[in-house]
């Protein structure tokens, strides 16, 4: 998966960029998904079983969240089949996890650790959802996963 960020620094160019994106959206073989403040563009022809990675992640995330809502057992939370499937999606799902953390802070830190091998959480932040989320989001920005 390639990631590109378009930053429009001149307000005068925004209408042109919007027009170009509008033209691209007119192609029937292109699939568009809005995830947070990001626009994900994919090919419908390349899309296995007509479901994008973002859709797969969102479906698994919602299933995991719903089915672990009433448990406080950490092993059940990170051992849930949907959570394990999120991890199995690999590094290409990291941007989606980080976007989800921005929108809906959840305990996705173990998944990020298992996928990336990284643990940017400062020891003094352990157990503090907001600070742990901020540590991961800062890591995501430093490593090019978030803009």
C-alpha positions in Angstrom: 0.0 0.0 0.0 1.4 3.4 -1.0 0.5 6.5 1.0 0.5 9.9 -0.3 -0.3 13.2 1.4 -1.4 16.2 -0.5 -0.9 19.5 1.4 -2.5 22.5 -0.3 -0.6 25.5 1.1 -2.1 28.1 -1.1 -5.9 28.6 -0.6 -6.2 29.6 -4.2 -5.3 26.1 -5.3 -8.0 24.4 -3.2 -10.7 24.7 -5.9 -8.3 23.1 -8.5 -7.4 20.2 -6.2 -11.2 19.7 -5.4 -11.9 19.7 -9.2 -9.1 17.1 -9.9 -10.4 14.9 -7.0 -13.9 15.3 -8.4 -12.7 14.1 -11.9 -11.0 11.1 -10.4 -14.1 10.2 -8.5 -16.0 9.9 -11.8 -14.0 6.8 -12.7 -16.2 3.8 -12.0 -13.2 1.5 -11.3 -12.0 3.7 -8.4 -13.2 3.1 -4.9 -13.3 6.0 -2.4 -13.6 5.8 1.4 -13.4 8.6 4.0 -11.5 7.5 7.1 -11.2 10.3 9.6 -9.7 13.3 7.8 -8.1 10.9 5.2 -9.4 9.9 1.8 -8.5 6.3 0.9 -8.4 5.6 -2.8 -8.5 2.0 -4.1 -9.2 0.0 -7.2 -12.4 -2.0 -7.3 -10.8 -4.5 -9.6 -7.9 -5.1 -7.1 -10.3 -5.2 -4.1 -10.5 -8.8 -3.0 -14.1 -9.8 -2.3 -15.1 -6.2 -3.0 -14.0 -5.1 0.5 -11.1 -2.7 1.1 -8.6 -3.0 3.8 -10.2 -0.1 5.6 -13.6 -1.8 5.5 -12.1 -5.1 6.7 -10.4 -3.3 9.6 -13.6 -1.3 10.5 -15.7 -4.5 10.4 -13.2 -6.3 12.7 -12.9 -3.3 15.0 -16.6 -3.0 15.4 -17.0 -6.7 16.1 -14.2 -6.7 18.6 -15.5 -3.6 20.4 -19.1 -5.0 20.6 -18.0 -8.4 21.7 -15.6 -7.2 24.4 -17.5 -4.3 25.7 -18.6 -6.0 28.9 -15.2 -7.6 29.8 -12.3 -6.2 31.7 -10.2 -9.3 31.2 -7.2 -8.2 29.2 -6.5 -11.7 27.8 -10.0 -11.9 26.5 -9.8 -8.4 25.0 -6.5 -9.0 23.1 -7.2 -12.7 22.5 -10.5 -12.1 20.8 -10.6 -13.6 17.2 -11.4 -10.2 15.6 -8.5 -8.6 17.4 -6.2 -11.4 16.2 -7.4 -10.9 12.7 -6.6 -7.1 12.9 -3.1 -8.1 13.9 -2.9 -10.6 11.0 -3.7 -7.7 8.5 -0.1 -6.6 9.1 1.7 -3.3 8.7 -0.7 -2.0 6.0 -3.4 -1.7 8.7 -1.3 0.6 11.0 -2.6 3.8 9.5 -6.2 2.7 10.0 -5.5 1.7 13.6 -3.9 5.1 14.3 -6.8 7.0 12.7 -9.2 4.9 14.9 -7.1 5.9 18.0 -7.6 9.5 17.0 -11.4 9.1 16.6 -12.2 6.5 19.3 -9.4 5.7 21.7 -9.4 2.0 22.4 -6.9 -0.5 23.7 -5.4 -1.2 20.3 -1.9 -0.7 21.6 -1.1 -4.4 21.9 -2.1 -4.8 18.2 0.2 -1.9 17.2 3.0 -3.5 19.3 2.5 -6.9 17.7 2.4 -5.5 14.2 5.3 -3.0 14.4 7.5 -4.4 17.1 7.6 -0.9 18.6 6.5 0.4 22.0 6.6 4.2 22.2 4.5 4.4 25.4 6.5 6.2 28.1 6.6 4.0 31.2 5.0 6.7 33.3 2.0 6.7 30.9 1.1 3.1 31.4 -2.5 2.6 32.2 -3.5 6.1 31.1 -5.5 5.8 27.9 -5.2 9.4 26.8 -1.4 9.6 27.3 -0.8 6.1 25.8 -2.9 7.2 22.7 -0.9 10.4 22.4 2.4 8.4 22.5 1.3 6.2 19.7 -0.1 9.1 17.6 3.2 10.9 18.0 5.0 7.7 16.9 2.7 7.5 13.9 3.5 11.1 12.9 7.3 10.5 13.3 7.1 7.3 11.3 5.1 8.7 8.4 1.8 6.9 9.2 -0.1 10.1 10.0 0.3 13.6 8.7 
